[in-house]
């Protein structure tokens, strides 16, 4: 991927913990590194295929001065979120904010923070077998789409499936939603758990009936052992209904542990 750099954009603003910083203000230096594909812009001369750095500089200054934050960490997070939200062709962004006039009563050049944020692709599995199942799915998907740091990309067809694991329960409606997100896996999982609670999900029987079940199936090619979010989702390769949805929207996605594409896993399940 290509890089676009803005170095030491000088902005006078009112960020800081001390009252004087909020009233007198001080100088900040903002540096930005964008990762994006600029080849089409280079070959065609079409600026819309890249990022207009003049407009970006102006936007960064406006956003940086909108509010007064105690921490430049907060300001950096806000700028990174702004860039990713408003420049869809940017894959990731690095923000460095220097504070050369920091009130620490020591001889120094500057203090600074650096924040790196980017888009990640994830697949969310959804299932429901209680109440109005279609409404449960619709509300959960809408809640995911409306969550900060998430963009829905494509949804599989909703399919009805027999219960898996604990079979003494009603049939499920299932689907898979492909998203891109700036949230790390644990934050994304906590967000999904919050949506489940909002739809009154109760965990009483393992693999039992539920108003909604939201699982992170894959997150990029990440492999983790975090008890909160094990990636890839365990036993996914044993569940034909999940593989059918994955094959519909991402047939060539490779399982990072099995090193097999989704359609290959499904073919194996059908032969079993």
C-alpha positions as CSV (number, residue, x, y, z in Angstrom):
1,X,0.0,0.0,0.0
2,X,1.0,3.6,-0.7
3,X,1.5,6.3,1.9
4,X,0.5,9.9,2.1
5,X,2.2,12.1,4.7
6,X,1.4,15.4,6.4
7,X,4.1,16.5,8.8
8,X,3.8,19.0,11.7
9,X,0.6,20.8,10.8
10,X,0.7,23.7,13.3
11,X,-2.6,24.3,15.1
12,X,-3.3,26.6,18.1
13,X,-5.9,25.0,20.4
14,X,-7.0,24.6,24.0
15,X,-6.3,21.0,25.0
16,X,-4.8,20.1,28.4
17,X,-5.5,19.2,32.0
18,X,-4.6,22.6,33.6
19,X,-7.0,25.5,33.6
20,X,-4.3,27.8,31.9
21,X,-4.1,25.4,29.0
22,X,-7.8,25.7,28.5
23,X,-7.9,29.5,28.7
24,X,-4.6,30.6,27.2
25,X,-4.2,27.8,24.7
26,X,-0.9,26.5,23.1
27,X,0.7,25.3,19.9
28,X,0.2,21.7,18.7
29,X,1.9,19.9,15.7
30,X,-0.1,17.3,14.0
31,X,1.4,14.7,11.7
32,X,-0.6,12.2,9.7
33,X,0.3,9.1,7.7
34,X,-2.4,7.6,5.5
35,X,-2.2,4.1,4.0
36,X,-4.1,3.8,0.8
37,X,-3.9,2.7,-2.9
38,X,-2.9,5.7,-5.0
39,X,-2.1,3.9,-8.2
40,X,-5.3,4.8,-10.0
41,X,-4.9,8.5,-9.1
42,X,-1.3,8.4,-10.3
43,X,-2.2,6.8,-13.6
44,X,-5.4,8.9,-14.3
45,X,-4.6,12.2,-12.6
46,X,-8.0,11.9,-10.9
47,X,-7.7,13.5,-7.4
48,X,-10.9,11.9,-6.3
49,X,-9.1,8.5,-6.3
50,X,-6.7,9.9,-3.7
51,X,-6.9,12.2,-0.7
52,X,-6.8,16.0,-1.2
53,X,-4.2,16.8,1.4
54,X,-5.1,20.5,1.4
55,X,-8.7,19.8,2.2
56,X,-7.6,17.2,4.8
57,X,-5.3,19.8,6.6
58,X,-8.2,22.2,6.8
59,X,-10.5,19.5,8.1
60,X,-8.0,18.3,10.7
61,X,-7.6,21.9,12.1
62,X,-11.4,22.4,12.3
63,X,-11.9,19.0,14.0
64,X,-9.0,19.5,16.4
65,X,-10.3,22.9,17.6
66,X,-14.0,21.9,17.9
67,X,-13.7,20.9,21.5
68,X,-11.2,21.2,24.4
69,X,-9.9,17.8,25.6
70,X,-8.0,17.1,28.8
71,X,-5.8,14.6,27.0
72,X,-4.2,14.8,23.6
73,X,-4.8,11.0,23.5
74,X,-8.5,11.8,23.2
75,X,-7.8,14.4,20.5
76,X,-5.7,11.9,18.5
77,X,-8.4,9.2,18.8
78,X,-11.0,11.7,17.5
79,X,-8.8,12.7,14.5
80,X,-8.2,9.1,13.6
81,X,-11.9,8.3,13.7
82,X,-12.7,11.4,11.6
83,X,-10.2,10.4,8.9
84,X,-11.4,6.8,8.6
85,X,-15.1,7.9,8.6
86,X,-14.7,10.6,6.0
87,X,-12.1,9.0,3.7
88,X,-13.3,5.6,2.7
89,X,-10.3,4.8,0.5
90,X,-7.9,5.1,3.6
91,X,-7.1,1.7,5.0
92,X,-5.4,2.9,8.1
93,X,-4.2,6.1,9.6
94,X,-1.4,7.1,12.0
95,X,-1.8,10.3,14.0
96,X,1.0,12.0,15.9
97,X,0.3,15.0,18.0
98,X,3.3,16.9,19.4
99,X,2.9,19.3,22.3
100,X,6.1,21.5,22.3
101,X,4.8,23.9,25.0
102,X,3.8,21.2,27.5
103,X,3.9,22.7,31.0
104,X,6.4,20.2,32.6
105,X,9.1,22.8,33.7
106,X,11.9,20.8,32.0
107,X,14.1,21.4,29.1
108,X,12.9,19.3,26.2
109,X,12.0,19.5,22.5
110,X,8.4,18.2,22.7
111,X,6.2,15.5,24.1
112,X,3.9,13.6,21.7
113,X,1.5,10.8,21.3
114,X,1.0,8.5,18.4
115,X,-2.2,6.6,17.6
116,X,-2.6,4.0,14.8
117,X,-6.1,3.0,13.7
118,X,-7.3,1.1,10.7
119,X,-10.1,-1.0,9.1
120,X,-10.4,-4.7,9.8
121,X,-12.8,-7.2,8.2
122,X,-14.8,-9.4,10.4
123,X,-17.7,-11.9,9.9
124,X,-20.5,-11.9,12.5
125,X,-22.7,-15.0,12.9
126,X,-26.3,-14.3,14.0
127,X,-28.8,-16.8,15.2
128,X,-32.3,-16.7,16.9
129,X,-35.0,-19.2,17.8
130,X,-37.2,-17.4,20.3
131,X,-40.0,-14.9,19.8
132,X,-40.3,-13.0,16.5
133,X,-37.1,-14.4,14.9
134,X,-37.1,-12.2,11.8
135,X,-37.6,-9.1,14.0
136,X,-34.7,-10.3,16.3
137,X,-32.3,-10.5,13.4
138,X,-33.5,-7.2,11.9
139,X,-33.0,-5.4,15.2
140,X,-29.6,-6.9,15.9
141,X,-28.3,-6.1,12.4
142,X,-29.6,-2.6,12.7
143,X,-27.9,-2.2,16.0
144,X,-24.6,-3.4,14.6
145,X,-24.8,-1.1,11.6
146,X,-25.5,1.9,13.8
147,X,-22.6,1.2,16.1
148,X,-19.6,3.6,15.9
149,X,-16.6,2.2,14.2
150,X,-18.5,-0.4,12.1
151,X,-19.6,-0.5,8.5
152,X,-21.8,-3.3,7.2
153,X,-20.6,-4.7,3.9
154,X,-22.7,-7.7,2.9
155,X,-25.3,-10.0,4.6
156,X,-25.9,-13.6,3.7
157,X,-29.4,-15.0,3.0
158,X,-31.3,-15.8,6.2
159,X,-31.7,-19.6,6.5
160,X,-33.7,-21.8,8.9
161,X,-31.6,-24.5,10.6
162,X,-32.1,-27.3,13.1
163,X,-30.6,-26.7,16.5
164,X,-27.0,-27.7,17.0
165,X,-25.7,-29.2,20.2
166,X,-28.8,-29.0,22.4
167,X,-31.5,-30.3,20.2
168,X,-34.6,-30.0,22.4
169,X,-35.6,-26.5,21.1
170,X,-37.1,-24.7,18.1
171,X,-35.4,-24.3,14.8
172,X,-33.1,-21.3,14.3
173,X,-32.9,-18.5,11.8
174,X,-29.3,-17.8,10.9
175,X,-27.2,-15.6,8.8
176,X,-23.7,-14.1,8.5
177,X,-22.9,-10.4,8.3
178,X,-19.6,-9.2,6.9
179,X,-18.4,-5.9,8.3
180,X,-15.4,-3.7,8.5
181,X,-14.5,-2.2,11.8
182,X,-11.9,0.0,13.6
183,X,-12.7,-1.8,16.8
184,X,-10.3,-4.4,18.2
185,X,-11.8,-7.9,18.8
186,X,-12.5,-7.6,22.5
187,X,-14.2,-4.2,22.1
188,X,-16.2,-5.6,19.2
189,X,-17.2,-8.6,21.3
190,X,-18.3,-6.5,24.2
191,X,-20.4,-4.4,21.8
192,X,-22.1,-7.5,20.5
193,X,-22.7,-8.8,24.1
194,X,-24.4,-5.4,24.8
195,X,-26.6,-5.8,21.8
196,X,-27.5,-9.3,23.0
197,X,-28.5,-8.0,26.4
198,X,-30.5,-5.2,24.8
199,X,-32.5,-7.9,23.0
200,X,-32.9,-9.8,26.3
201,X,-30.6,-12.7,25.6
202,X,-30.4,-15.1,28.6
203,X,-27.5,-17.6,28.9
204,X,-29.2,-20.4,30.8
205,X,-28.5,-23.6,28.7
206,X,-25.3,-24.1,26.8
207,X,-26.3,-24.0,23.1
208,X,-29.8,-23.5,24.3
209,X,-32.7,-21.3,23.0
210,X,-32.0,-17.6,22.7
211,X,-33.6,-14.4,21.3
212,X,-30.3,-13.6,19.6
213,X,-26.8,-15.0,19.4
214,X,-24.0,-12.9,18.0
215,X,-20.5,-14.4,17.4
216,X,-17.4,-13.2,15.8
217,X,-16.5,-15.9,13.4
218,X,-13.4,-14.4,11.8
219,X,-11.5,-11.2,12.3
220,X,-9.0,-10.6,9.5
221,X,-6.8,-13.7,9.7
222,X,-6.3,-13.3,13.5
223,X,-5.8,-16.3,15.7
224,X,-6.3,-15.7,19.4
225,X,-6.8,-17.7,22.7
226,X,-8.6,-14.9,24.5
227,X,-11.4,-16.5,26.5
228,X,-13.7,-13.6,25.7
229,X,-13.2,-14.0,21.9
230,X,-11.5,-17.1,20.6
231,X,-10.6,-16.6,16.9
232,X,-11.4,-18.2,14.6
233,X,-14.6,-19.2,16.3
234,X,-14.2,-22.8,17.5
235,X,-16.0,-25.6,15.7
236,X,-17.1,-23.3,12.9
237,X,-15.8,-25.9,10.5
238,X,-18.3,-28.5,11.9
239,X,-21.4,-26.3,11.3
240,X,-22.7,-26.6,7.8
241,X,-25.2,-23.8,8.2
242,X,-22.4,-21.4,9.0
243,X,-20.3,-22.6,6.1
244,X,-23.3,-22.2,3.7
245,X,-23.6,-18.6,4.7
246,X,-19.9,-18.0,4.5
247,X,-19.7,-19.6,1.1
248,X,-22.5,-17.4,-0.1
249,X,-20.7,-14.1,0.7
250,X,-17.0,-15.1,1.0
251,X,-16.4,-18.5,-0.7
252,X,-12.6,-17.9,-1.1
253,X,-11.9,-16.7,2.4
254,X,-9.2,-18.9,4.0
255,X,-9.6,-20.3,7.4
256,X,-6.4,-19.2,9.1
257,X,-6.0,-22.4,11.1
258,X,-7.1,-25.0,8.6
259,X,-5.7,-23.2,5.6
260,X,-8.8,-24.1,3.6
261,X,-11.2,-21.9,1.7
262,X,-14.8,-21.8,2.9
263,X,-16.2,-23.7,-0.1
264,X,-13.6,-26.5,0.5
265,X,-14.7,-26.9,4.1
266,X,-18.4,-27.0,3.1
267,X,-17.6,-29.7,0.5
268,X,-15.9,-31.8,3.1
269,X,-18.9,-31.4,5.4
270,X,-21.3,-32.5,2.7
271,X,-19.3,-35.6,2.0
272,X,-19.2,-36.6,5.7
